[in-house]
Amino acid sequence: MRGEGHMTNIPLPQHRLDKSFIKVTILGELIENIIILLVLGILLYLHYFFDWKVWIGWTLIGIIIITIVTSIWSIIFRPFLLYRNTRYEVDEEFLQIKSGALFEKHELIPMTKIQSVETKQGPMMRKYNLYGISVTTMGDTHSIAGLSKSRAMEVKSLIARYAKIKEVEM
């Protein structure tokens, strides 16, 4: 109870992800689900070709149905919910990250605990010129995905300055 009063003084995070994050998430989920369905389709074909036991075919059909249902969720609904519900804020004391499609998670990371900060960019994010920020503390890694290049570099610099992280030349 005592700590709750202190938390209410901290304003909720306001910054959003780049809107292109929705496209990147949809494409990533689409590719992942197509690969899974192709593998299941090949297994189903092999089941009929090699005349495996009947229960194997029914199991594969059940897994395919579950995969299709979860694909609908992960492609149609999840990206929009993640975009709508993800917020972040950087100030001199804390990095705040609020996220979650169904279950909300609100992280409050003290700048004094941050040990390193880095930007990340995979092939899908590169296509849309988006970056992710990854922050490491003593016991965990926290991330914000889907920032424009300029915003990601700005957030990285702010975190490095507030957490007093020195850039190491390699």
Sequence and secondary structure as in RCSB ss.txt:
>XXXX:A:sequence
MRGEGHMTNIPLPQHRLDKSFIKVTILGELIENIIILLVLGILLYLHYFFDWKVWIGWTLIGIIIITIVTSIWSI
IFRPFLLYRNTRYEVDEEFLQIKSGALFEKHELIPMTKIQSVETKQGPMMRKYNLYGISVTTMGDTHSIAGLSKS
RAMEVKSLIARYAKIKEVEM
>XXXX:A:secstr
 HHHHHHTTS    B   THHHHHHHHHHHHHHHHHHHHHHHHHHHHHHHT  HHHHHHHHHHHHHHHHHHHIII
IIHHHHHHHH EEEE SSEEEEEE SSS EEEEEEGGGEEEEEEE  HHHHHTTEEEEEEEESS EEEEEEEEHH
HHHHHHHHHHHHTT      
